[in-house]
Amino acid sequence: MTEELKKYESTIKKKHSVSWSPKYDEEFRTDLNRIVFIPIVVKTFEKLGWDLVYQDEKSAEAKIKRDLWQWGQKITVTFDYGKVKVKSVSLGNEFWDIGRNSKRVKLFIYAFQQTEKEFDIEALTELEQQTEKANNWDDYEIPESLPTPKKRREPKLWIPIVGGLLTALLLGYVVAILSVKGIYVIGLFEVGVALAIGFAFKFLIKASNFTNYDILNYTLIGMVVLVYGSNQYFQYHIILQEINYEAIGFFEFLKLRLEAGLTIKSLNTGWIGLVISWIFQLGFTYAIGMLRLASNLTSYQLERVPMKVVDFAFYHFVKDKSENQVRSELSKMGWTEEQDQNEVFESIGALQGATELNRME
């Protein structure tokens, strides 16, 4: 950030916001057209040192990385026939933004207007031409050849299913031991379980070459339920062995647990608190596990197809060719098998998925 921008930032009067995910927005007008507006927004983000995470024809988004004192903010700039809306939203679990969102919005507006002044009519015309060429991929040179497809492997659904089953049972046993020993920490261990499941998926997806997200997501749900279901069952056996109680059935054990309820420090929340804690375990673990699954799946879909091939296919889509026409172009370059072509299309989708993950608040 330039000294001028730092100096202006220090003069901004902040407006505090207190809410779940605090936010602040302002509007202003510009005489710029839609084509040159977004490149100037991106240039402004660069001046401010903010990370661009998304852009399309009418909007752009950037994030400010978190540090020790804040979760960070996400700034969205939207163009609508000369009217510009700038919105900043707090990320993470921040409840009071201490005025940061208003400060970011006002700083962006000032920096944008200063950047806009750097372009005269001639420079704007040149920027418009460059932007249209970039959007249309006019500078792309069609290669004479493409890397050959890797040795094809048939997707094997049984690998993530069996691997997921074994992983869930192992995690359920570990959680049961920790719970019986009294060192289980609500929240921390759910994160640990979710990360462990995500780590397992990273290898299971690669080993199986199976990339159907819906089925993998159902597998994830089954794993989460099995982890905490088997956790109760393993606890049942461990407790019976340690205290030598007269043998009781598993469902009788669950009934006794519900009657005992959940005690937090000296407060017994009863069976309601226990049930709520179980629901929290399932939901929180699944939410984090789903993000890890999506991230690992996206990474694998991108790494198995050379980017040169992805760019080649995407270029033809930009030129308004149909899927069958793109398949024909890929066939001419040696990518003749339908599965190989499907993996190219999945990689294009993974690029979009990676962008969406990066945009998440």
Secondary structure, DSSP 4 states (H G I P E B T S, - for coil): --HHHHHHHHHPPP---BSSS-EEEEEEE----HHHHHHHHHHHHHHHTPEEEEE-SSEEEEEE---SS---EEEEEEEETTEEEEEEEE-TT-SB-TTHHHHHHHHHHHHHHHHHTT--HHHHHHHHHHHHHHHTTTT----S--PPPPPP----THHHHHHHHHHHHHHHHHHHHHHHHT---TTHHHHHHHHHHHHHHHHHHHHHT---HHHHHHHHHHHHHHHHHHHHHHHHHHHHHHH-PPP--HHHHHHHHHHH--EETTEE-HHHHHHHHHHHHHHHHHHHHHHHHHHHHHHHHHHTS-HHHHHHHHHHHHTT--HHHHHHHHHHTT--SHHHHHHHHHHHHHHHHHHHHHH--
